[in-house]
Amino acid sequence: MAGCLSRILVIGSTGYFGKFMVDASVRLGHPTFALVRENTVTSDPGKAKLVESFKSAGANIIYGDIYDKEKLLVILKQVDVVICTLSHRTPHLYEDEVMLIQAIKEAGNIKRYIPSEFGFDVERLDIMEPAKSLLGVKAMVRQRIREEGVPYTIVCGKLAANWYFLPKVGQVGASGPPIDTVRILGDGNTKVVLVKEEDTATYTVKAADDPRTLNKIMYLRPPGCVISHNEMIDLWEKKTGKKLKRIYVPEEEVIKNIQEGPLETRGSYMIAHAGFIKGQTMIDIDSSIGVEASELFPEVKYSPIDVLLDGLLPVND
Ligand SMILES: NC(=O)c1ccc[n+]([C@@H]2O[C@H](COP(=O)([O-])OP(=O)(O)OC[C@H]3O[C@@H](n4cnc5c(N)ncnc54)[C@H](OP(=O)(O)O)[C@@H]3O)[C@@H](O)[C@H]2O)c1
């Protein structure tokens, strides 16, 4: 079986999203290669442990750095698919991705490139600055990939469930699930897509070998992951048996928080404003360039929000 599956290289394997990609690739039976920076392993015990877990799971660890072009070409020659999870927070994501794209072209054997995305559809995104410019880099990368003729799949159209919103039952600035009151941005009726990171990785790896996703944008919109904030709170109230006082925060106040609020929450407000008020994870899918993951891969047993919320309930002995 493994013989027919593509060999997958994960660049950014020790990062937040990369580790889920390595796990999914191994789990789905792909010969998996994780690019790991040697310094990271020697300096960060947590990441060293993570790399050990990759090895135990059966992934091949390749020590290296994307800036070592000679070695990068040798690595690329050994694989069929590249999944990139370099961070959008680096000021040189565009340059790094272009370097990868050029190396992929030079190697000539890569059947699919999956660039670092996994969030909103950045080409059609209505989000406030500076998030717009920061994420706009990903749109520039898409354009470059198309210009260079590298076979690709873009994976996007959702928010990462566990990264921020789900553990707080959709709130911004809270430290956990609501207890007595809950703050809702806008009217709470906008639908938003929240997909568990593991499921994003599963769909990404499934897409890597599938001709239906070649040179397409694959949106992640499994029906059980589409929910409004009000609906999420309804579910939470039902699970806890406790009614919450709902405080609705008008859009103007959300914008004020983005422009003048504490620096540490501005980014979350920007993303929440785009997702929970402006509905930016629910844009229409243009079927000439876009496909939806759960329609393509109905066999994937993803985690609906309803089930994910159960994981937040206190454990009773
Ligand atoms: N984090 C989230 O919650 C989230 C949510 C939605 C979407 N996303 C998207 O997911 C993508 C990945 O973001 P992330 O948060 O997972 O990034 P991250 O945690 O910062 O991970 C970046 C990875 O890139 C590696 N890396 C950096 N420079 C490298 C180099 N020169 N050579 C080889 N490897 C290098 C890092 O290695 P070291 O471990 O050695 O530093 C790390 O493994 C981004 O497009 C982001 O926008 C993230």
The ligand as an ORCA input file, in Angstrom:
! r2SCAN-3c Opt
* xyz 0 1
  N      -0.259     28.775     14.574
  C      -1.564     28.873     14.290
  O      -2.427     28.864     15.147
  C      -2.038     28.963     12.888
  C      -3.379     29.065     12.664
  C      -3.850     29.102     11.361
  C      -2.952     29.054     10.333
  N      -1.612     28.991     10.595
  C      -0.704     28.969      9.468
  O       0.085     27.786      9.506
  C       1.348     28.062      8.881
  C       2.445     27.607      9.802
  O       2.450     28.444     10.948
  P       2.919     27.903     12.362
  O       2.262     28.768     13.379
  O       2.757     26.432     12.419
  O       4.490     28.252     12.309
  P       5.589     27.938     13.429
  O       5.002     27.260     14.592
  O       6.342     29.212     13.682
  O       6.552     26.908     12.703
  C       7.437     27.289     11.698
  C       8.327     26.114     11.369
  O       9.232     26.500     10.326
  C      10.532     26.040     10.676
  N      11.559     26.856     10.046
  C      11.740     28.194     10.146
  N      12.805     28.582      9.436
  C      13.323     27.462      8.878
  C      14.433     27.213      8.039
  N      15.261     28.202      7.655
  N      14.677     25.941      7.637
  C      13.856     24.925      8.042
  N      12.796     25.107      8.844
  C      12.527     26.361      9.252
  C      10.565     26.157     12.188
  O      11.610     25.371     12.673
  P      12.174     25.484     14.182
  O      11.251     24.626     15.004
  O      13.535     24.939     14.028
  O      12.130     26.930     14.563
  C       9.201     25.623     12.533
  O       9.218     24.214     12.508
  C       1.369     29.573      8.602
  O       1.008     29.799      7.256
  C       0.300     30.106      9.517
  O      -0.275     31.314      9.042
  C      -1.132     28.931     11.840
*
